[in-house]
Amino acid sequence: MSKRDETNRRPETIAAVHGVATDPAFAAVAPPLYLTSTYAFSGFETPGRYDYTRSGNPTRDVLAEALAKLEGGAGAVVTASGMAALDLLIGRLGPADTVLAPHDCYGGTMRLLKARAERGQFALRFVDQGDPAALAGALADHPTLVFVESPSNPLMRVVDIAAISAEARRVGTRVAVDNTFLSPALQCPIALGADYVIHSTTKYLNGHSDVVGGAVIAADPAEVEALRHWATVVGSVGAPFDAWLTLRGLRTLFARLDGQQRNAMAIAQRLEAHPAVSRVHYPGLDSHPGHAVAARQQRGFGAMLSFELAGGLAAVRRFVTALDMFILAESLGGVESLVAHPVTMTHADMGEDARAVAGITDGLLRLSVGLEAEDDLIDDLDRALHAASAA
Ligand SMILES: *Cc1c(COP(=O)(O)O)cnc(C)c1O
């Protein structure tokens, strides 16, 4: 496709219009959806730019370019899910390698890392990355890759990505950051020193709860090539139609997050003042232990938060049953507000012991705050909190 000059274009512009009006065939303004598995050779022994959709597709490439530009990377590989993105990244590791992961990472991430490690693919260590001494100790063993999630799921713990990246660089360890909870609209890990960013594009990047997808972005062009090659080998690439939908969702990323994080802040403040709530985890609150780091390394505090009901599991049941606006569902990052109970949903597979270590209690609830009217959301929460308190 022909290119428009994007030198010095700001991220909001990249998200809104990357690939727009570049169609060489009909000058379509919206980038076309190329639903094809294969491409005709232009002659004997002369393939065109594309030969087969597992290795390349023009629609998927527009999305990959947009994501790479937004994250400040050299390139991106668009995958079939967030888990496929993580598996792509760790798939090239071998038995001599060690992965250092946060002790409170996303449940699916923990399950995949453990499954690969149990099969002898690499060594795996978990560490509290918010504990500088523990982290320094683990880095002294020269792990191959440090995997970082900030803010973490579901407790919204914030770690200093620039500090971890600097420490890791000193010992020759690469850093990968799962940027799903904020998206490049609010945090750019590569600018903070990370080597890779992974995404579940299912969440904010698509933003409409109608696609499961993922992406890996790498800072180093040679790593982009290696990841592209590996994605072609294992075939974990995303479908063109999913890429087209995700690109459409990406157009409004900044506008969506603006409104969603405004709602989230109002809700966090409301929850913090309520007697039925014992604790609120939102990096935008002064009371949050990671507030200062978040204010420094993020462009906003995001639209995810979690909180603990003082009444434990019984209160959770009453609260969730009384909600109307907030939908009880896994996933996050869409325009509709969702509520999840980590112990019985997203983190059920993690096991009681690991949950206790990570601090995930029975009374913990996670909110993905959507784009509805702030007052509708607050009214709904007020009603449900009242129901939760009525023992
Ligand atoms: C959802 C999620 C994933 C997994 O992504 P899928 O698209 O569901 O495979 C990974 N990391 C985080 C932080 C997530 O929220």
The ligand as an ORCA input file, in Angstrom:
! r2SCAN-3c Opt
* xyz 0 1
  C      -6.638    -10.973     28.958
  C      -5.204    -10.841     29.335
  C      -4.241    -11.678     28.787
  C      -4.599    -12.812     27.862
  O      -5.116    -12.380     26.641
  P      -6.148    -13.230     25.747
  O      -6.405    -12.312     24.603
  O      -7.337    -13.505     26.595
  O      -5.444    -14.485     25.357
  C      -2.917    -11.458     29.144
  N      -2.557    -10.495     29.993
  C      -3.467     -9.681     30.571
  C      -3.017     -8.631     31.521
  C      -4.822     -9.821     30.265
  O      -5.715     -9.024     30.827
*
